Amino acid sequence: MKNKTIFITGNRKGIGLHLTHYYLEKGYNVLGCSRSESDLSHDNYHHFICDVTDEKSVNSVVREAKKKFDGIDVLINNAGIASMNHSLLTPGSTVKKVFETNFFGSFFFAKECAKVMRNKGGRIVNFSTVAVPLNLEGEMIYASSKAAVEKMTKILAKELADFQITVNAIGPTPIYTDLIKVIPKDKLQQLLDQQTIHRLGEFEDVENVIDFFISPKSNFITGQIIYLGGL
């Protein structure tokens, strides 16, 4: 993967940080972004300060990334936030924040990165969640924002096919990151019981699906959502 460039949003911690180390080890040039500085230092890594909900900021970052590495080969839309509360207790400000981060942020990056992938081919991988097909109580806002990401994935796949760009999404089961530390153990177990394989996801499970989506052999795979855990 020497000279291949991959952009991972929201990569200061959690899954994004793990994927950053993983793809650096595989020889990629890796770009990342978050709303604060990163502690990661590597010759093939460059970090941007970026609020994914700010369209102008995203446009500026992608333009700079293109200049630095002459284009982007892979985008992983990892940045996201969750809201776990009963719908009747969820304020409109929370709904707005979740959709701005999960849906608008993914759309802004996909749109701008596709422009610098144009006519070169490329891979876009979005993040959904098993909360979409499971219709989990208490996760209506989070699941709805990710359902919007899934619909975006399927339509973008059609719109970008002529540019040899594939667009797919992964729907992880809970993985032990900051995102699930606040979930009560009994609620978490209820979720795991609904999976075919009753365990938490691991970083390696995510690596496996993303590697499949971005493989040169997967140029005939687009518009697909792969959920972990055997739903």
C-alpha positions in Angstrom: 0.0 0.0 0.0 3.0 2.3 -0.4 1.9 5.7 -1.6 -1.7 4.9 -1.0 -3.5 7.5 1.1 -6.3 6.8 3.6 -8.3 9.5 5.5 -9.8 8.4 8.8 -12.2 10.9 10.5 -12.6 11.1 14.3 -9.4 9.2 14.9 -8.0 10.6 18.1 -9.2 7.6 20.2 -11.3 4.4 20.0 -11.8 2.6 16.7 -10.4 5.5 14.7 -7.1 5.5 16.6 -6.8 1.8 16.3 -7.4 1.9 12.5 -4.8 4.7 12.2 -2.1 2.5 13.8 -3.3 -0.5 11.8 -3.1 1.2 8.4 0.2 2.9 9.2 1.7 -0.5 9.9 0.3 -1.7 6.5 2.3 1.1 4.8 -0.4 3.6 4.0 0.0 7.4 4.2 -2.7 8.2 6.9 -4.5 11.4 7.4 -6.8 11.9 10.4 -8.9 14.6 12.0 -10.5 15.5 15.3 -11.6 18.6 17.1 -8.3 18.6 19.1 -4.6 17.8 18.6 -3.4 14.2 18.3 -0.6 12.7 20.3 0.3 10.4 17.4 3.6 11.1 15.7 4.6 9.1 12.6 6.5 10.0 9.4 3.5 8.9 7.3 0.8 10.5 9.4 -0.7 14.0 9.3 -3.4 15.3 11.6 -5.9 18.0 11.0 -8.0 20.0 13.5 -11.5 19.8 12.0 -15.1 19.9 13.1 -16.8 17.4 10.8 -20.1 19.3 11.2 -18.6 22.4 9.7 -18.8 22.2 5.9 -16.2 24.9 5.2 -13.7 23.3 7.6 -14.2 19.9 5.9 -13.7 21.5 2.4 -10.5 23.2 3.6 -9.1 20.1 5.1 -9.7 17.9 2.0 -8.2 20.6 -0.2 -5.1 20.6 2.0 -5.0 16.8 2.0 -5.1 16.7 -1.8 -2.1 19.1 -2.0 -0.1 17.2 0.6 -0.6 13.7 -0.9 -1.9 14.4 -4.4 -5.3 12.9 -3.7 -7.1 10.5 -1.4 -7.5 6.8 -2.1 -9.7 5.7 0.8 -12.0 7.5 3.2 -13.2 5.9 6.4 -16.0 8.0 7.9 -15.5 6.9 11.5 -16.4 10.1 13.3 -19.6 9.8 15.3 -21.4 10.3 18.5 -24.2 8.4 20.3 -27.3 9.4 22.3 -28.9 6.8 24.5 -32.0 8.0 26.1 -35.8 7.6 25.9 -37.2 9.6 23.0 -39.6 11.6 25.2 -36.6 12.7 27.3 -34.3 13.7 24.4 -34.0 17.5 23.7 -34.0 18.8 20.2 -30.4 20.1 20.7 -29.2 16.5 21.2 -31.0 15.4 18.0 -29.4 18.2 16.0 -25.9 17.4 17.4 -26.2 13.7 16.7 -27.4 14.2 13.1 -24.9 16.9 12.4 -22.0 14.7 13.5 -23.1 11.3 12.2 -24.9 12.2 9.0 -23.9 15.6 7.9 -20.2 15.0 8.8 -20.1 11.8 6.8 -21.8 13.4 3.9 -19.5 16.4 3.8 -16.4 14.2 3.9 -17.8 11.7 1.3 -18.7 14.5 -1.1 -15.4 16.3 -0.9 -13.2 13.2 -0.9 -15.1 11.8 -3.9 -14.1 14.9 -5.8 -10.4 14.3 -5.3 -10.9 10.5 -6.1 -12.7 11.3 -9.3 -11.5 9.4 -12.4 -8.9 7.6 -10.2 -11.2 5.3 -8.5 -11.5 5.1 -4.7 -13.1 3.6 -1.7 -15.5 5.2 0.8 -16.4 3.3 4.0 -19.1 4.7 6.2 -20.0 3.6 9.8 -23.5 2.4 10.7 -24.5 0.3 13.7 -26.4 -2.8 14.6 -28.8 -0.5 16.5 -30.4 0.2 13.1 -31.7 -3.3 12.3 -32.3 -4.2 16.0 -34.5 -1.1 16.5 -33.1 -0.7 20.0 -35.2 1.1 22.6 -33.4 4.2 23.9 -31.3 4.6 20.8 -33.9 6.1 18.4 -31.9 9.3 17.6 -28.6 7.5 17.2 -30.1 4.7 15.1 -32.0 7.1 13.0 -28.9 9.1 12.2 -27.1 5.9 11.2 -30.1 4.8 9.1 -29.7 8.0 7.2 -26.0 7.1 6.7 -27.0 3.7 5.3 -29.4 5.4 2.8 -26.7 7.8 1.8 -24.3 4.9 1.3 -26.6 3.1 -1.1 -27.5 6.2 -3.2 -23.9 7.5 -3.3 -22.8 4.1 -4.5 -25.0 4.6 -7.6 -24.0 8.2 -8.1 -20.2 7.5 -7.8 -20.1 4.2 -9.7 -19.2 5.9 -13.0 -16.1 7.4 -11.3 -14.9 3.9 -10.2 -15.6 4.8 -6.5 -17.2 2.2 -4.3 -19.3 3.2 -1.2 -20.1 0.7 1.5 -20.8 0.7 5.2 -20.0 -1.4 8.3 -22.4 -1.8 11.2 -20.4 -2.8 14.3 -21.9 -4.5 17.3 -20.7 -2.8 20.6 -17.0 -2.7 20.9 -15.4 -1.7 24.3 -14.7 2.0 23.7 -15.7 5.2 25.5 -18.9 5.0 23.4 -20.3 2.1 25.4 -18.8 2.6 28.9 -22.0 4.4 30.0 -24.3 1.6 29.0 -25.6 -0.5 32.0 -24.4 -4.0 31.9 -27.9 -5.5 31.8 -28.8 -3.4 28.8 -25.6 -4.4 27.0 -26.2 -8.1 27.7 -29.7 -7.8 26.2 -28.2 -6.4 23.0 -25.6 -9.2 22.8 -28.3 -11.8 23.3 -30.0 -10.6 20.1 -26.8 -11.4 18.1 -26.1 -14.8 16.6 -22.7 -14.7 18.2 -23.1 -13.5 21.8 -20.0 -11.4 22.4 -18.7 -7.8 22.1 -17.0 -6.9 18.8 -13.3 -6.5 18.6 -11.1 -4.1 16.7 -9.9 -7.0 14.5 -13.5 -7.6 13.4 -13.7 -4.1 12.1 -10.3 -4.3 10.4 -11.5 -7.5 8.5 -14.6 -5.9 7.0 -12.8 -2.6 6.0 -9.9 -4.6 4.5 -12.5 -6.4 2.4 -14.2 -3.2 1.3 -11.0 -1.4 0.3 -9.3 -4.4 -1.4 -8.5 -3.9 -5.1 -10.4 -7.2 -5.6 -13.6 -5.5 -4.2 -14.1 -3.2 -7.1 -17.4 -5.0 -7.9 -18.7 -4.5 -4.3 -20.7 -1.3 -3.6 -23.8 -0.1 -1.8 -23.5 -2.8 0.8 -24.0 -2.8 4.6 -22.2 -5.5 6.6 -23.3 -5.9 10.2 -21.1 -7.7 12.7 -22.4 -10.3 15.2 -24.5 -12.4 12.8 -27.8 -10.4 12.9 
